[in-house]
């Protein structure tokens, strides 16, 4: 399964449960019967990752602007 599921259990819970329920049937698991559930889980995880990356990028930009402002103020004192 996905290594990133340990901290995503709340975000994609219904997709994880659907995949786990499908994997109970070993035959469906081995013959591709769970591909729809797996694709849905992958899409959910990707969307969560994209949202997290967007938030992190915005936070980094804000932090960089603050740092640049502090450096500008520091150099104005010289």
C-alpha positions in Angstrom: 0.0 0.0 0.0 1.0 3.6 0.1 3.6 4.7 2.7 2.0 8.1 3.1 -1.2 6.6 4.5 0.0 6.8 8.1 -0.7 10.5 8.3 -3.5 10.7 5.7 -6.0 8.5 7.4 -8.4 11.4 8.1 -8.1 13.0 4.7 -8.8 10.0 2.4 -10.5 7.7 4.9 -13.4 6.6 2.7 -11.0 5.7 -0.1 -8.7 3.7 2.2 -11.7 1.9 3.6 -13.1 1.1 0.2 -9.7 -0.3 -0.9 -9.3 -2.3 2.3 -12.8 -3.8 1.8 -12.0 -4.7 -1.8 -8.7 -6.3 -0.7 -10.6 -8.7 1.5 -11.5 -10.6 -1.7 -8.1 -12.0 -2.7 -9.3 -12.9 -6.2 -10.4 -9.4 -6.9 -7.2 -8.0 -5.6 -5.1 -10.3 -7.8 -7.1 -9.8 -11.0 -7.4 -6.1 -11.0 -10.9 -5.9 -9.4 -9.7 -3.2 -7.0 -8.2 -0.9 -9.6 -11.1 1.6 -9.4 -10.7 1.9 -5.6 -6.9 2.2 -5.9 -7.2 4.9 -8.6 -9.6 6.9 -6.5 -7.3 6.6 -3.5 -4.3 7.8 -5.7 -6.3 10.8 -6.9 -7.3 11.7 -3.3 -3.7 11.5 -2.1 -2.5 13.5 -5.1 -5.0 16.2 -4.5 -4.1 16.4 -0.8 -0.4 16.6 -1.8 -1.0 19.4 -4.3 -3.0 21.4 -1.7 -0.3 20.9 0.9 2.4 22.0 -1.6 0.4 25.1 -2.4 0.0 26.0 1.2 3.7 25.4 1.9 4.7 27.5 -1.1 2.6 30.4 0.1 4.0 30.1 3.7 7.5 30.0 2.3 6.9 33.1 0.2 5.5 35.0 3.2 8.5 33.9 5.3 10.9 35.0 2.6 9.3 38.4 2.3 9.6 38.8 6.1 13.2 37.8 6.0 14.0 40.2 3.2 12.3 43.0 5.1 14.4 42.3 8.2 17.6 42.2 6.1 16.6 45.5 4.4 16.0 47.2 7.8 19.2 45.8 9.1 21.2 47.2 6.2 19.5 50.6 6.5 21.0 51.0 9.9 24.5 50.7 8.6 
